[in-house]
Amino acid sequence: MGQVARALQREHGDVESTLAATTRAAVGNVPGADECAVTLVTGRRRVECRAPTGDLPRAVDAAQERFGEGPCLSAVFEETTVRLDDLQHEQRWPRFAAAVAGLGMGSMLSFQLFVTGGNLGALNLYSRRAHAFGPEAESIGLVFASHAAIALAGAQQEERMRTAMGTRELIGQAQGILMERFKITGDAAFQVLVRASSHTNRRVIDIAADLVSTGVLAGPAES
């Protein structure tokens, strides 16, 4: 886990690289795992497969979204850990099991990662063999999933901060253009952007981006 932590730290520059580092490391550290992916469920309906290590996770997530059932969705909504020992004899999710029977998956292990509003996630491990995940794999996977959840949350927070900083910088540039053009204060320039936003029913950041890139202010420009 120390090696995993250092690997994730090296890859924490953005959410996608963190997810990719997480799934690669999970395959290398959890006994029995052949493939891995992080599944994000948005608004309790949309299932999105992120950073899969192969094609199998994509196909499995597509089936879960199509039928609204499966190990990952159970881990996300009902339990913290869900284990599917033998796909050929699985009764809990019959439509899902039938849909993925020919994909080459024998067993699956899912761990809940986080819950933020209506958005949830799970770390999913896949094996081509039945009964591939025993108690050891479940214990190691649970610790790993907890670590991955923290790393993912940190990466998402950094991404939000970078987006916020970029937004402030762009709006500041737009204010500077308006201050020079109309000889007004910074506060007055911001109010011009707000009025333009209200007049066009667009976000202030979009108005600012257009002004910076084209020099044209949408909507009224009176100060």
C-alpha positions in Angstrom: 0.0 0.0 0.0 3.0 2.3 0.5 4.0 1.7 -3.1 0.5 2.3 -4.2 0.3 5.6 -2.3 3.5 6.8 -3.9 2.3 5.8 -7.3 -1.0 7.7 -6.9 0.9 10.7 -5.5 3.0 10.8 -8.7 -0.2 10.6 -10.8 -2.4 13.1 -8.9 -2.1 15.9 -11.4 -5.7 15.4 -12.8 -8.6 13.1 -12.1 -8.1 10.9 -15.2 -4.5 10.1 -14.4 -5.4 9.4 -10.8 -8.1 7.0 -11.9 -5.8 5.3 -14.4 -3.1 4.9 -11.7 -5.7 3.5 -9.3 -7.0 0.8 -11.7 -3.5 -0.3 -12.8 -2.3 -0.6 -9.2 -5.5 -2.5 -8.2 -4.9 -5.2 -10.8 -1.3 -5.5 -9.6 -2.1 -5.7 -5.9 -5.4 -7.5 -5.4 -5.1 -11.3 -5.7 -7.2 -12.8 -8.5 -7.8 -9.5 -10.3 -7.5 -9.5 -14.1 -9.2 -6.2 -14.9 -10.3 -3.1 -13.0 -12.3 0.1 -13.5 -13.9 2.8 -11.6 -17.6 3.2 -12.2 -19.3 6.6 -11.6 -23.1 6.8 -11.3 -24.4 10.3 -11.9 -27.9 11.2 -10.8 -28.5 7.6 -9.8 -29.1 6.7 -13.4 -26.1 7.3 -15.7 -23.4 4.7 -15.4 -19.9 5.8 -16.6 -16.9 3.5 -16.9 -13.7 5.4 -16.1 -10.1 4.3 -16.6 -10.8 0.7 -17.5 -7.8 -1.6 -17.8 -9.4 -3.4 -20.8 -12.6 -3.9 -22.7 -14.3 -6.2 -20.2 -15.2 -3.4 -17.7 -16.7 -1.3 -20.4 -19.0 -4.1 -21.6 -20.0 -5.0 -18.0 -20.9 -1.4 -17.1 -22.9 -1.0 -20.3 -24.9 -4.0 -19.3 -25.4 -2.7 -15.8 -26.7 0.7 -17.2 -29.0 -1.1 -19.7 -30.7 -3.3 -17.1 -30.3 -1.1 -14.0 -28.8 -4.0 -12.0 -25.5 -5.6 -11.2 -22.7 -5.9 -8.6 -21.5 -2.3 -9.0 -24.9 -0.8 -8.7 -25.5 -2.8 -5.6 -22.2 -1.7 -4.1 -23.0 1.9 -5.0 -26.6 2.0 -3.6 -27.0 -0.8 -1.1 -23.7 -2.2 0.4 -20.1 -1.2 0.7 -18.7 -4.4 -0.7 -20.4 -6.8 -3.2 -18.9 -10.1 -4.4 -20.0 -12.1 -7.4 -18.4 -15.5 -7.0 -19.6 -17.4 -10.1 -21.3 -15.6 -13.0 -22.7 -18.9 -14.4 -24.7 -19.5 -11.1 -25.6 -15.9 -10.2 -29.2 -15.4 -9.2 -29.3 -11.9 -7.7 -29.1 -10.1 -11.1 -30.5 -12.5 -13.7 -30.8 -10.1 -16.6 -27.3 -8.7 -16.0 -25.8 -12.2 -15.7 -27.4 -13.4 -18.9 -26.2 -10.3 -20.8 -22.5 -10.7 -19.7 -22.3 -14.5 -19.8 -20.4 -14.5 -23.0 -17.9 -11.8 -22.1 -15.5 -14.1 -20.3 -16.0 -12.8 -16.8 -16.0 -15.5 -14.1 -16.3 -13.4 -10.9 -16.4 -9.8 -9.8 -15.7 -7.7 -6.6 -17.1 -4.2 -6.1 -16.3 -1.6 -3.4 -18.2 1.6 -2.8 -15.9 4.6 -3.2 -17.8 7.7 -2.2 -21.2 9.3 -1.9 -21.5 13.0 -2.8 -25.1 14.1 -3.4 -26.6 12.1 -6.2 -23.2 11.1 -7.5 -21.7 7.8 -6.4 -18.8 5.5 -7.3 -17.4 2.0 -7.1 -14.1 0.4 -7.6 -14.7 -2.9 -9.6 -12.4 -5.8 -9.9 -12.9 -8.5 -12.5 -11.6 -12.0 -12.9 -11.9 -14.5 -15.8 -12.1 -17.3 -13.2 -15.0 -18.2 -11.0 -14.4 -17.9 -7.2 -11.2 -15.9 -7.9 -11.8 -13.5 -5.0 -11.4 -14.9 -1.5 -11.3 -13.2 1.9 -7.7 -12.0 1.4 -8.6 -10.3 -1.9 -11.7 -8.7 -0.3 -9.7 -7.4 2.7 -6.9 -6.0 0.5 -9.4 -4.6 -2.0 -11.3 -2.8 0.7 -8.2 -1.1 2.0 -7.2 -0.3 -1.5 -10.6 1.1 -2.4 -10.6 3.3 0.7 -7.2 4.7 -0.3 -8.3 5.2 -3.9 -11.4 7.1 -2.7 -9.3 9.5 -0.8 -6.9 10.0 -3.8 -9.8 10.5 -6.2 -11.5 13.0 -3.9 -8.2 14.9 -3.6 -7.8 14.9 -7.4 -11.3 16.1 -7.9 -10.8 18.9 -5.4 -7.6 20.0 -7.2 -9.5 20.0 -10.5 -12.2 22.2 -9.0 -9.6 24.6 -7.6 -7.8 24.9 -11.0 -11.2 25.5 -12.7 -12.0 28.2 -10.2 -8.6 29.9 -10.6 -9.0 29.8 -14.4 -12.5 31.3 -14.1 -11.2 34.2 -11.9 -8.4 34.9 -14.2 -10.6 34.9 -17.3 -13.2 37.2 -15.6 -10.3 39.5 -14.5 -9.0 39.7 -18.1 -12.5 40.7 -19.3 -12.8 43.3 -16.5 -9.5 44.7 -17.6 -10.7 45.1 -21.2 -13.9 46.8 -20.1 -12.0 49.1 -17.7 -9.7 50.3 -20.5 -12.5 50.5 -23.1 -15.0 52.4 -21.0 -12.7 54.0 -18.4 -14.6 52.5 -15.5 -13.7 50.8 -12.2 -13.2 47.0 -11.7 -16.6 46.8 -9.9 -18.4 48.6 -12.6 -16.8 46.4 -15.2 -18.0 43.3 -13.4 -21.5 44.8 -13.3 -21.3 45.2 -17.1 -20.5 41.5 -17.4 -23.4 40.6 -15.0 -25.9 42.7 -17.1 -24.7 41.2 -20.3 -25.1 37.7 -18.7 -28.7 38.6 -17.7 -29.5 40.1 -21.1 -28.3 37.1 -23.0 -29.2 34.4 -20.5 -25.6 33.1 -20.5 -23.1 32.5 -17.7 -20.8 35.4 -16.8 -17.8 33.2 -17.5 -19.0 32.5 -21.0 -19.6 36.2 -21.6 -16.0 36.9 -20.3 -14.5 34.2 -22.5 -16.1 35.6 -25.6 -15.0 39.1 -24.8 -11.4 38.0 -24.2 -11.2 35.9 -27.3 -13.1 38.2 -29.7 -13.1 41.6 -28.2 -16.9 41.7 -28.5 -19.2 42.1 -25.6 -22.6 40.3 -25.9 -25.5 42.3 -24.6 -25.7 46.0 -23.4 -22.4 47.6 -22.5 -23.5 50.7 -20.7 -21.6 51.4 -17.6 
